C-alpha cells in the first residue's frame, strides 16, 4: 500500500474513532438536555470534563506507545520491551489517578453550590465516570500498539461497536436518571477496554517473550510521556477549562455551553483525527535523514488546515442556526447559534499548528517548546475568568481567540527561524488566515451596517472558492511526497 493511501486509511479510521465518541455528544447530549434537569445535566457535563482531564494521560500513553512501536516495528524483542514497560507505566499512573479521584470526589461539587438543588448522588456519578476514564488509561498501551503498527482501523471498529451499544443503552435508561446513566457508562466502557486487551492478546498469541523491569527504558518512556503530558495539560487549559469557568461564574449558562461544546469538539476532533497518523511517515522521513521533506510536509499540511478551518467557519456562520434547529430545536437555536459560531472559530484556529506539534513529537523534541502551550493555557485561563465575568459563556470564545492568535504568531516566528527551508507559507497559515477569520467575525458581530456585512460575505464567498482550489493543489503535492515512503 502506498504511503498516501496508508495515511488516508489511518486518518479515516481515526475519524471513525472520533465519531464513536461523538455519539455521546452529538446524539446523546440533546436527549439528556431534554430529559434531565439543568442541574443534573450540568453535573454530567462537569464530571465528563474531569474525565477528559484524566483521559489526557491515556492519549499521551497511546501516542508514546505508538511512537516506540513504530520505531521498533521490525524488532520483536524491542517492541515487546516497549509494550511491557508501557503497561507497567500505565498501571502506576492508573493507581495515582484512582487515589486522586477518591480525594477530589470529597469536595469537587462544593465548588458549585447550585448542585445542592438535585437529589442525584453527585459523588457516586463522579466516581463512576472518572473511574471509567482510568480504565481507558490502563488499556491505552494496547490502543497505542495498533497505532504503532498503523492498524488504527482495528481500534476504530471496536470503538464504534461499543459506543453504539453505549449510546443505545443510555437512551434506554435516560428516564431513570443520572445515577443509572453513570452505571451504564462505567459498565459498557469497561467491556470496551477489555475488548482491546483481548484483541492484542489474540494478535500476539505466538509472541511469548518474558521481559523483566527495564529501568532505563521505563525512564525513557516516562520522559517522552512527560513531554506530551505538558502539552496535553496546556491544551486542556484551553479546550477543557472553559466548562469549569462557566460552571463557577455563569452556572445558569453551563447547560447550553456544554451542549454546544460537544459540536465544537466534533469539529476539532475531526481535524485532530485527520492529522494524527501523519506521525508515522514523519518518523520514516526523519529516520531517513530527510528532514527537509518533513518541513515540506508540515508547510503544506499547515496551509491545508488553515484553509479548511476558514471554509468550515464560513459554512458554520450561515448554517449553524439550521443545524442547531434540527439538533436542539428552534428556540435553543435562536439563542445559541451565534455563540456556537464564535466558539467553533476560536477553537478551530488553534488546530492550525497541529502539524508543527506532531513534527516535534516525531523528532522527540516536544519538550523544547512545551513552555509555549503552557503560557497560552495560562493566558487563556486568566482571560476566560475576566471575560466570563463580563460576558458570560461567550467570554470563553473571546479568551480563546486572543490567546490563540498570540501563540500562533510566536509559533510562526519560531518555526521560521529554526526551519532548514525558509518558507513564508507558515506565516500565511498561522498568522494571516487566523487574523482574517477574526476580522470577519468581529465585523459581523459589531457592525449594524448592511453594506459592511454584505462586503464581508462577499470576501468569505470568494475566499472559500479560492481556498478549495489551493487545498486540492496542496493535497496533490503531499500525495506525491508520501508515495516515496
C-alpha positions in Angstrom: 0.0 0.0 0.0 1.4 3.4 -0.9 2.3 5.9 1.8 -0.5 8.2 0.8 -3.2 5.5 0.8 -1.9 4.2 4.2 -2.2 7.7 5.6 -5.8 8.2 4.2 -6.8 4.8 5.7 -5.5 5.6 9.1 -6.9 9.1 9.0 -10.4 7.7 8.2 -10.0 5.2 10.9 -9.2 8.0 13.4 -12.2 9.9 12.3 -14.4 6.8 12.9 -12.8 6.6 16.3 -13.6 10.2 16.9 -17.2 9.8 15.7 -17.6 6.8 18.1 -17.0 9.2 20.9 -19.1 11.9 19.3 -22.1 9.6 19.6 -22.2 10.5 23.3 -22.1 14.2 22.4 -24.0 14.8 19.2 -26.6 12.2 19.7 -26.9 11.8 23.4 -26.4 15.3 24.7 -29.7 16.8 23.3 -31.6 13.8 24.7 -30.0 14.3 28.1 -30.6 18.1 27.9 -34.3 17.5 27.4 -34.7 14.6 29.9 -32.5 15.8 32.8 -32.9 19.0 34.8 -30.4 21.8 34.1 -28.6 21.0 37.3 -28.3 17.3 36.6 -27.1 17.9 33.0 -24.5 20.3 34.4 -23.3 17.6 36.8 -23.0 15.3 33.9 -21.0 17.9 31.9 -18.7 18.8 34.8 -18.0 15.2 35.6 -17.3 14.3 32.0 -14.9 17.2 31.8 -13.0 15.9 34.8 -12.9 12.6 32.9 -11.5 14.3 29.9 -8.7 15.7 32.1 -8.0 12.2 33.3 -8.1 10.9 29.7 -5.2 13.2 28.8 -3.0 10.6 30.4 -4.4 7.9 28.1 -3.9 10.0 25.0 -0.3 10.6 26.0 0.2 6.8 26.6 -1.3 6.0 23.2 1.0 8.4 21.3 4.0 7.3 23.4 3.5 3.6 22.7 2.6 4.2 19.1 5.9 6.1 18.6 8.1 3.4 20.2 6.3 0.6 18.4 6.7 2.4 15.1 10.4 2.9 15.8 10.9 -0.8 16.6 8.4 -2.3 14.1 10.9 -4.8 12.7 12.5 -5.8 16.1 10.3 -8.1 18.1 12.3 -8.0 21.3 12.5 -4.2 21.5 8.8 -4.0 20.5 7.8 -6.3 23.3 10.0 -4.5 25.8 8.3 -1.2 24.9 4.9 -2.8 25.5 5.9 -4.3 28.8 7.4 -1.1 30.2 4.5 0.9 28.9 2.0 -1.4 30.7 3.9 -1.0 34.0 3.9 2.7 33.5 0.2 2.8 32.7 -0.6 0.8 35.9 1.5 3.2 38.0 -0.4 6.2 36.6 -3.7 4.4 37.0 -3.1 3.8 40.7 -2.2 7.5 41.2 -5.2 8.7 39.3 -7.6 6.5 41.3 -6.2 7.7 44.5 -6.6 11.4 43.4 -10.2 10.7 42.3 -11.2 9.4 45.7 -9.7 12.5 47.3 -11.2 15.0 44.8 -14.7 13.4 45.0 -15.0 14.6 48.6 -15.0 18.3 47.8 -15.4 18.8 44.0 -19.1 19.7 43.9 -18.7 22.1 46.9 -17.2 24.5 44.3 -20.6 24.6 42.6 -23.3 25.3 45.3 -26.1 25.2 42.7 -25.7 21.4 42.6 -27.4 21.2 46.0 -30.7 21.6 44.2 -30.7 18.0 43.0 -31.4 14.6 44.5 -28.8 12.8 42.4 -25.8 11.3 44.2 -23.3 13.6 42.5 -20.3 12.0 44.3 -21.2 8.5 43.0 -21.7 9.8 39.5 -18.3 11.5 39.7 -16.6 8.3 40.9 -18.2 6.1 38.2 -17.4 8.3 35.3 -13.9 9.2 36.4 -13.1 5.5 37.1 -14.2 4.7 33.6 -11.6 7.1 32.2 -9.0 5.4 34.4 -9.8 2.1 32.8 -9.3 3.8 29.4 -5.8 4.8 30.5 -5.0 1.3 31.6 -5.9 -0.1 28.2 -4.2 2.8 26.3 -0.9 0.8 25.6 -2.9 -1.7 23.6 -4.5 1.0 21.6 -1.1 2.6 21.1 0.3 -0.7 19.8 -2.2 -0.7 16.9 -1.4 2.9 16.2 2.3 1.9 16.0 1.6 -0.9 13.5 -0.6 1.5 11.6 -3.8 -0.5 12.1 -6.0 2.3 13.5 -8.9 0.7 11.7 -8.9 -2.2 14.2 -9.4 0.0 17.3 -11.9 2.1 15.3 -14.1 -0.9 14.6 -14.1 -1.9 18.3 -14.8 1.7 19.4 -17.7 2.2 17.1 -19.4 -1.1 18.1 -19.2 -0.3 21.8 -20.1 3.3 21.5 -23.2 2.4 19.6 -24.1 0.0 22.4 -23.4 2.6 25.0 -25.5 5.3 23.2 -28.4 2.9 22.8 -28.1 1.8 26.5 -28.1 5.4 27.7 -31.2 6.2 25.7 -32.9 3.2 27.2 -32.3 4.3 30.8 -32.3 8.1 30.4 -35.7 8.4 32.2 -34.3 6.6 35.2 -31.9 9.5 36.0 -28.3 10.3 36.1 -27.3 7.5 38.6 -28.4 4.8 36.1 -26.7 6.6 33.3 -23.4 6.6 35.2 -23.6 2.9 36.0 -24.3 2.1 32.3 -21.4 4.3 31.2 -18.9 2.6 33.6 -20.0 -1.0 32.7 -20.0 -0.7 28.9 -16.8 1.3 28.9 -15.1 -1.4 30.9 -16.2 -4.0 28.3 -14.8 -1.7 25.6 -11.4 -1.7 27.2 -11.4 -5.4 27.8 -12.0 -5.9 24.1 -8.8 -4.0 23.3 -6.8 -6.3 25.7 -8.3 -9.5 24.2 -7.6 -8.3 20.7 -4.0 -7.5 21.5 -3.5 -10.9 23.1 -5.0 -12.6 20.0 -2.8 -10.6 17.7 0.3 -11.5 19.6 -0.5 -15.0 20.9 2.6 -16.5 19.2 4.9 -13.9 20.8 5.9 -15.2 24.2 8.9 -13.2 25.4 9.5 -12.8 29.1 10.8 -9.3 29.8 11.7 -8.1 33.3 11.5 -4.5 34.5 13.9 -2.3 32.4 14.7 0.8 34.4 16.4 2.7 31.5 13.6 2.0 29.0 11.0 2.8 31.7 12.6 6.1 32.3 12.8 6.8 28.6 9.1 6.2 28.1 8.3 8.3 31.2 10.3 11.2 30.0 8.8 11.1 26.5 5.3 10.8 28.0 6.0 13.7 30.4 6.7 16.0 27.4 3.4 15.0 25.9 1.6 15.5 29.2 2.8 19.1 29.5 1.4 19.7 26.0 -1.9 18.0 26.7 -2.4 19.7 30.1 -1.8 23.0 28.4 -4.3 22.1 25.7 -6.8 21.3 28.5 -6.3 24.7 30.0 -7.6 26.0 26.6 -10.2 23.5 25.4 -11.4 22.0 28.7 -11.2 24.5 31.5 -14.0 26.6 30.0 -16.6 24.2 31.4 -15.4 24.7 34.9 -15.0 28.5 34.4 -18.6 28.8 33.1 -19.8 26.5 35.9 -18.2 28.7 38.5 -19.1 32.2 37.2 -22.1 31.6 34.9 -23.7 28.4 36.1 -27.1 29.2 34.5 -25.4 29.1 31.1 -23.5 25.9 31.7 -26.0 23.5 30.1 -26.2 25.4 26.9 -22.5 26.0 26.7 -21.7 22.3 27.4 -24.0 21.0 24.7 -22.5 23.5 22.2 -19.0 22.3 23.1 -19.9 18.8 22.0 -20.4 20.0 18.4 -17.3 22.2 18.7 -15.2 19.3 19.9 -16.6 17.3 17.0 -15.0 19.8 14.5 -11.8 19.9 16.5 -11.7 16.1 16.8 -12.1 15.6 13.0 -9.1 17.8 12.3 -7.1 16.0 15.0 -8.1 12.6 13.6 -7.0 13.7 10.1 -3.6 14.8 11.2 -2.5 12.3 13.9 -1.5 9.4 11.6 1.0 11.7 9.9 3.5 11.0 12.6 4.4 7.6 11.1 5.5 9.0 7.7 7.2 11.8 9.5 9.2 9.3 11.5 10.2 7.4 8.3 11.4 10.7 6.7 13.3 11.7 9.9 14.9 8.3 10.2 16.0 8.5 6.6 17.7 11.9 7.2 15.2 13.8 5.0 14.1 16.5 7.5 13.6 18.9 4.5 10.8 16.5 3.4 9.3 16.7 6.9 9.3 20.5 6.8 7.8 20.4 3.3 5.0 18.2 4.6 4.4 20.5 7.7 4.2 23.6 5.5 1.7 22.0 3.1 -0.4 20.5 5.9 -0.5 23.7 8.0 -1.7 25.7 5.0 -4.4 23.0 4.3 -5.5 23.1 7.9 -5.8 26.9 7.9 -7.9 26.8 4.7 -10.1 24.0 5.9 -10.7 26.0 9.1 -11.6 29.1 7.1 -14.1 27.2 5.0 -15.6 25.4 8.0 -16.1 28.7 9.9 -17.7 30.4 6.9 -20.1 27.5 6.4 -20.9 27.4 10.2 -21.8 31.1 10.3 -24.5 30.6 7.7 -25.7 27.1 8.6 -25.4 26.9 12.4 -28.9 28.2 13.1 -30.3 25.4 10.9 -28.1 22.7 12.3 -28.9 23.7 15.9 -32.5 23.9 15.0 -32.6 20.3 13.9 -30.4 19.2 16.8 -31.8 21.2 19.7 -35.0 22.8 18.5 -35.7 26.3 17.1 -35.9 28.1 20.4 -32.5 26.9 21.5 -31.0 27.5 18.1 -32.1 31.2 18.1 -30.4 31.7 21.5 -27.2 29.8 20.9 -26.2 29.9 17.2 -24.0 33.0 17.3 -22.2 31.7 20.4 -21.7 28.4 18.6 -20.1 30.0 15.5 -17.7 32.1 17.6 -16.8 29.2 19.9 -16.2 26.9 16.9 -13.9 29.6 15.2 -11.9 30.2 18.4 -11.2 26.5 18.9 -10.6 25.6 15.3 -7.9 28.2 14.6 -5.7 26.6 17.3 -5.7 23.3 15.3 -3.8 25.0 12.5 -0.5 24.5 14.4 -1.1 20.7 14.9 1.3 19.6 12.1 4.1 21.6 13.7 3.4 19.9 17.1 3.4 16.4 15.5 6.8 17.2 13.8 8.3 17.9 17.2 6.8 14.6 18.6 8.3 12.7 15.6 11.7 14.3 16.4 11.3 13.7 20.1 11.6 17.4 20.8 8.2 18.3 22.1 9.7 19.4 25.4 11.7 22.1 23.5 8.6 24.4 23.2 6.5 22.9 26.0 6.5 26.2 27.8 4.6 27.9 24.9 1.4 26.0 25.2 1.6 26.3 29.0 1.9 30.1 28.6 -1.0 30.0 26.2 -3.1 27.9 28.5 -2.4 30.1 31.5 -3.2 33.2 29.4 -6.4 31.7 28.2 -7.4 30.7 31.7 -6.8 34.2 33.1 -8.6 35.8 30.2 -11.5 33.4 30.5 -12.1 34.3 34.1 -12.1 38.0 33.2 -14.4 37.7 30.1 -16.8 35.2 31.6 -17.5 37.6 34.5 -18.3 40.3 31.9 -20.0 38.4 29.0 -21.0 35.0 30.4 -20.2 31.9 28.4 -19.4 33.9 25.3 -16.3 35.1 27.2 -14.7 31.7 26.6 -14.6 32.3 22.9 -13.1 35.8 23.3 -10.3 34.5 25.6 -9.5 31.5 23.3 -9.4 33.8 20.2 -7.0 36.2 21.8 -4.6 33.7 23.3 -4.8 31.5 20.2 -3.8 34.3 17.8 -1.0 35.5 20.1 0.6 32.0 20.3 0.2 31.4 16.5 2.4 34.4 15.9 5.0 33.0 18.3 4.9 29.6 16.6 5.3 31.1 13.2 8.3 33.1 14.2 10.0 30.2 16.0 9.3 27.7 13.2 10.5 30.1 10.5 13.7 30.8 12.5 14.6 27.1 13.0 13.5 25.5 9.7 16.1 24.4 7.1 13.8 25.6 4.3 12.8 29.2 4.7 9.2 29.5 3.6 6.7 32.3 4.2 3.8 29.8 3.8 3.9 29.2 7.6 3.1 32.9 8.2 0.1 32.8 5.8 -1.3 29.8 7.6 -0.5 30.6 11.2 -1.0 34.4 11.2 -2.7 35.8 8.2 -5.7 33.4 7.9 -6.5 33.4 11.7 -6.4 37.2 11.7 -8.6 37.3 8.6 -11.1 35.0 10.4 -11.1 37.1 13.5 -11.6 40.3 11.4 -14.5 38.9 9.5 -16.3 37.7 12.7 -15.7 41.0 14.5 -17.1 42.9 11.6 -20.2 40.7 11.5 -20.7 40.9 15.3 -20.3 44.6 15.9 -21.5 46.4 12.8 -25.2 47.2 12.2 -24.3 48.2 8.6 -25.8 46.0 5.9 -23.2 47.2 3.4 -20.3 46.1 5.6 -21.9 42.8 6.3 -22.5 42.2 2.6 -18.9 43.1 1.8 -17.7 40.6 4.4 -20.0 37.9 3.0 -18.6 38.6 -0.5 -15.0 38.3 0.8 -15.9 35.0 2.6 -17.5 33.5 -0.6 -14.6 34.4 -2.9 -12.0 33.3 -0.4 -13.8 29.9 0.2 -13.7 29.1 -3.5 -10.0 30.1 -3.8 -9.2 28.1 -0.6 -10.8 24.9 -2.1 -8.6 25.2 -5.2 -5.5 25.7 -3.2 -6.3 22.7 -1.0 -6.6 20.4 -4.0 -3.3 21.5 -5.3 -1.5 21.0 -1.9 -3.1 17.5 -1.5 -1.6 16.5 -4.8 1.8 17.7 -3.7 1.5 15.8 -0.4 0.4 12.6 -2.2 3.5 12.7 -4.4 5.8 13.1 -1.4 4.2 10.4 0.7 4.2 7.8 -2.1 8.0 8.0 -1.8 7.7 6.4 1.7 
